[in-house]
Amino acid sequence: MVNIHCPICGEKNKFKVRFSEKFEIESLEFVGRKTPDHMHFRVVQCVDCGLVYSNPIIPENKIMQLYRQSQFIEEPQLKNMVADYLGQFEKMQHFIHEKGRLLEIGCADGFFLNKIKKYGFKEVWGIEPSRGAYNNAPSFLQNRIKNTELKEGIFPGEYFDAVCFFQVFDHIVKPNQFLQIVYQYLKKGGILLAIHHDIKSFLPMVLRDKASTYDISHIHLWDKKTMRKILEKNGFEVCCIKNIANRYQLDHVMRMLPLPIFFKKLLRTFLKLTKLSNVSLKLSVENMISVARKK
Ligand SMILES: [Zn+2]
């Protein structure tokens, strides 16, 4: 196991323990999306800035290996996710001065890239470490997706007008390094757009570590205050940080809730029989959006 420190406050930071570790080393799952298994590393909180993060964790190279091997799972909830990301993107696109090149980090099989092409960008690009997700991408998108993790040297500097990442930033082991590379790839005045969990939102506040927010793969758990701090630390000017509503299929809600398995099965069967499984609710319970500009 490896000790890490608060990426906002640095090595001198002191922390308090929020939750003791809860995991089995042989069944660690690092994937983009999964059914909650309620496993997490020890969760601590920085006493200075309040950032919630996992510490200690397994080595970063082991985590990256698990992401590379992970499989992409098609699920009905994906439709809702695309609609939500596009909806948020539409509301925020006025911050983007020029629709030249867009990059999505952690693009899975390109489900968002495929839709965003129609929004007038000259070029769209993706980065995705999972081999399975990359292989699942339509062939016309594959030559626009780099099957690797974010690193320097994949693209020229000052190349993109917009860089997006959805449900990715929680998973990043070295957030300062990640943001520095995004900064390099963005043109001056270019826009970063991120959607992910807010650890101070309704679900994690009420369900505590039974919420799917507390997951073995979520290394850093941001809120609006700590997100602003990490963006500003890395030279970005924050345009907007706020909570957002997402659509949830009833079947997905049942799958994510911390209920006994037999009870979940019963409820999901009931939803299926009554044809309510695919009905969606729009709720602001766990996510936030951040938009920031390269100065
Ligand atoms: Zn801190």
Residues whose N, C-alpha, C, O or C-beta is under 5 A from the ligand:
A	BS01	ZN	C6 I8 C9 N13 C46 D48 C49 G50 L51
